[in-house]
Amino acid sequence: MAVRLDEHEEIIAAIKAGDAEQTDRLAIAHAAQIVRQIQDYVARDLDRSLAISIA
């Protein structure tokens, strides 16, 4: 699972610059990447039982 830590820095820079549109674009792209990573993680284990604990 590849993680781009600089994405957070880009979002912070857009916030500091007051660029709401760029902030939204970056945040949406970042969230979509996280969703894809979770989907990939779950999908690779579909042939095995998966216990999820919510504490």
Residue frames relative to the residue before (quaternion, step in Angstrom):
aa qw qx qy qz dx dy dz
M 1.0000 0.0000 0.0000 0.0000 0.00 0.00 0.00
A 0.2451 -0.7936 0.5418 0.1284 3.57 -0.41 1.18
V 0.1159 -0.7868 0.6047 0.0423 3.54 -0.93 0.91
R 0.1570 -0.7738 0.6074 0.0874 3.55 -0.85 0.97
L 0.2360 -0.8082 0.5265 0.1178 3.55 -0.16 1.27
D 0.6007 0.5787 -0.3650 0.4136 3.57 1.15 -0.53
E 0.4874 0.6469 -0.4462 0.3806 3.62 1.21 -0.21
H 0.6360 0.5218 -0.3285 0.4641 3.58 1.00 -0.79
E 0.6427 0.5237 -0.3188 0.4594 3.56 0.98 -0.84
E 0.6409 0.5205 -0.3198 0.4648 3.59 1.02 -0.81
I 0.6470 0.5083 -0.3155 0.4728 3.58 1.00 -0.83
I 0.6531 0.5098 -0.3105 0.4660 3.57 0.93 -0.89
A 0.6446 0.5185 -0.3234 0.4595 3.60 0.95 -0.83
A 0.6531 0.5030 -0.3174 0.4688 3.60 0.97 -0.80
I 0.6225 0.5244 -0.3340 0.4753 3.59 1.05 -0.75
K 0.6725 0.5034 -0.2941 0.4559 3.58 0.86 -0.98
A 0.6774 0.4813 -0.2822 0.4794 3.57 1.09 -0.75
G 0.4441 -0.7082 0.4464 0.3194 3.57 1.25 -0.19
D 0.4688 0.6748 -0.4389 0.3636 3.58 1.22 0.43
A 0.2154 -0.8279 0.5089 0.0963 3.55 0.11 1.34
E 0.6500 0.5225 -0.3314 0.4412 3.59 0.94 -0.80
Q 0.6649 0.4835 -0.2973 0.4855 3.59 0.94 -0.87
T 0.6150 0.5420 -0.3406 0.4605 3.58 1.01 -0.79
D 0.6589 0.5049 -0.3030 0.4681 3.58 0.90 -0.93
R 0.6570 0.5130 -0.3203 0.4501 3.60 0.86 -0.92
L 0.6900 0.4827 -0.2800 0.4609 3.56 0.85 -0.97
A 0.6681 0.5024 -0.3020 0.4583 3.59 0.93 -0.88
I 0.6483 0.5079 -0.3184 0.4695 3.59 0.97 -0.81
A 0.6550 0.5023 -0.3097 0.4719 3.59 0.94 -0.86
H 0.6476 0.5189 -0.3123 0.4624 3.56 0.99 -0.84
A 0.6607 0.4981 -0.3039 0.4723 3.59 0.92 -0.89
A 0.6409 0.5230 -0.3252 0.4581 3.60 0.97 -0.81
Q 0.6256 0.5312 -0.3315 0.4654 3.57 1.03 -0.76
I 0.6492 0.5130 -0.3179 0.4629 3.58 0.94 -0.85
V 0.6345 0.5231 -0.3260 0.4663 3.59 0.97 -0.85
R 0.6597 0.5039 -0.3115 0.4625 3.60 0.91 -0.89
Q 0.6485 0.5165 -0.3243 0.4556 3.58 0.96 -0.80
I 0.6505 0.4978 -0.3159 0.4789 3.59 0.98 -0.80
Q 0.6425 0.5178 -0.3234 0.4631 3.59 0.94 -0.85
D 0.6535 0.5076 -0.3105 0.4678 3.59 0.93 -0.86
Y 0.6455 0.5295 -0.3126 0.4530 3.57 0.98 -0.86
V 0.6929 0.4588 -0.2739 0.4841 3.58 0.86 -0.94
A 0.6637 0.5315 -0.3110 0.4247 3.59 0.91 -0.91
R 0.6554 0.5250 -0.3403 0.4232 3.60 0.95 -0.67
D 0.7343 0.3824 -0.2220 0.5151 3.60 1.23 -0.35
L 0.2895 0.8006 -0.4880 0.1927 3.60 1.15 0.47
D 0.6665 0.5066 -0.3134 0.4483 3.57 1.13 -0.47
R 0.6996 0.3876 -0.2573 0.5423 3.59 1.31 0.00
S 0.5784 -0.5578 0.4572 0.3810 3.56 -1.23 0.45
L 0.1330 -0.7817 0.6069 0.0543 3.53 -1.09 0.73
A 0.1423 -0.7845 0.6010 0.0555 3.55 -0.59 1.17
I 0.0865 -0.7867 0.6109 0.0220 3.53 -0.82 1.01
S 0.1486 -0.7954 0.5855 0.0493 3.54 -0.70 1.11
I 0.1184 -0.7683 0.6265 0.0572 3.55 -0.87 0.97
A 0.0327 -0.8302 0.5557 -0.0311 3.52 -0.44 1.23
